Amino acid sequence: MKRRRIIIALTLCLAGWFLWPRADARFVGTWSFQESGAPQPSNTIVFRRSGLADIREFGESETRAYMRWRVDGDQFTLGETDEPGRVMTVVAGLCERIGFPLVMTDGLRFTIVAIEPDAITLQRTGQGQTRLTRQ
């Protein structure tokens, strides 16, 4: 009986930790991503409250990637800016072996210039501004 309670408690804690909102609510939703000088948006990004971004890039063929995102003060980070941990490296290797490559790209760090209800302007060091427009 005691073992069963411990398993239930651990399961509830894990579910609560996974489902706990960790993201900036102003970003949550579906956005089009347009870099400075581009005639039209190149990506659609869905920012989820769990901190996961679903990125769809349009071009000759549609590409899809999943990345973490976070906001720290006036800094917006898309992807991982730290070295991948040992567990993540092993998981990526296993995914590749079963035919499901896991995209692990370097993260992008932006400074938040302006936030409006339906538009966010971001700036990367040494590059033009990027505009997110809510869809």
C-alpha positions, 0 to 999 in steps of 0.5 A: 500500500505504501509503495503504491502511494509513493508511485502515485505521488511521484507520478502526480509530481512529474505530471505537475512539473511537466504541465506547469506553465514556464513560458512568458504568456505574451509569446504563447500562440501562433506567430509568423516570423519575418526577418529584416529585409525579407519580402514575406514571412519565412516561418510559422512558429507555435510557442507553447506554454510548456516552453516548446516551439513548433517551427515550420519553415516554408521553402522548396519543401516544408521543414519542421523542427521543435526547439525550446524557447524562453524569455529572461528579462529583455532576452529571448532565446530560441533553442539551446545556447548551452552545450547539450548534456550527456543524456540529450546526446545519447537520446539524439543518437538513439533517435538517429538510429531508429530513423527519426533524426533529432535536430539539435541546432545552436540557439538564437539569442535576441533582445526584445525591442518591442512587444505589442498585442499582435507583434513582437520586434526582436534584435540580434546583435550585428543583424537586422530586426526580426518581427513576429506577427500573431496569426 
